[in-house]
């Protein structure tokens, strides 16, 4: 994939720019994003991508990125990019999500390969979600792709798309994929009274990425391009586990990473679900707030007649597993972005709960 990046070297060479790519595409129009103006109706008007839109070939100042562990969204794949205005950067910060500058935009594309065993083959892009950092704060925008895969149009009302694919095991799968409305986007991205991003935290970005000009740690790459200021070397930065990697990470690290990215953006002391007292974010170490021997704040059918969020050693008696296994809208967790049961996620969390020392809850 070709990629273009332009940055002034120093004040000594104000007219010299660097092109970070194997081959620069000088024919592309520059990114068009004015945070003081209303959003465009069409995704293509931003010029985040050059050439055929569906190829998602990043334009100048648009950088692809990935996370160590990703949120489950009915098995959808994601292609993530960040746009930062030229000369702007984010300060190194391990406490919260990176404080990207005003004018920055996070671009997340949700797609399904026709065959999951051939992820680089034919695919269908369903939606592109933008988080735009305006002077007044972050704004969530959703662009829905047409069937021809030639354009995506702004849609604040949400939608449902029937999607089918060949799964990893060769079986044919399908889902009524739900595109969230604007208010549902707020539900997940709400933190301490305002919308903010979820994924781009230092610990989530601390991994290698196969860029067009070679593999490099993302934090080192961002620092080298001037997008991240004050960062130490990647070895001295925190790192979230890859929940799918059982070779390099232990069970506890993988389970905590899964709960952090799938639940922790709501279930934390400043998130929308703070009143539940169940806080699954990565930096919570209190076992009761994590759910161990914790009774739910509200009873009802969502408990499955189970007494505790996590009953040590007994996933079959834990509310957390019950809600992960359910597809009932009034029971399932997460509430948004999932119609299917994430079989692998349920298995991981069940194993993690089973590994905990069996003891009676008082």
Helices and strands as residue ranges (DSSP letters): G 11-13, G 43-46, E 49-50, G 53-55, E 57-58, E 62-65, E 77-83, E 90-91, E 105-113, G 116-118, E 123-134, E 137-145, E 152-154, E 159-166, E 172-179, H 182-189, E 190-191, E 194-195, H 202-205, E 208-211, E 214-217, H 218-224, E 228-229, G 234-236, H 251-262, G 274-276, H 287-290, G 301-303, G 315-317, H 319-325, H 343-355
